[in-house]
Amino acid sequence: QVQLIESGGGLVQAGDSLRLSCAASGRTFSDYAMGWFRQAPGKEREFVGFVSPTGTNTYYTDFVKGRFTISRDNARSTVYLQMSSLKPEDTAVYYCAASSSYVRLTTAGGYRYWGQGTQVTVSS
């Protein structure tokens, strides 16, 4: 069992930056690939990006490339989502998730454990 707790969400203005954190506990954090997803009101949960267990590799969906960066600190069992140049369309609840299967990492089905989410609201 892995417990994930996101933090760092809030209300910001367009163009601002924000860093989300996701603290993990329960199992060996470095065994898991970590993903970030988001869900806007009335929309499906969508993939944002993931980082490999060692932090060496990352992958992002097109609409955040160049603006969002995922990193991790395995010593602290924490994964981060650094968001910059935020847009109103980035408004959503952001979730982190953990995967030990290392497959289908761009889909929600590839992750076994999920956090409760943190709200990010970007005003225009």
Disulfide bonds with the S-S distance in Angstrom:
Cys22-Cys96 1.93
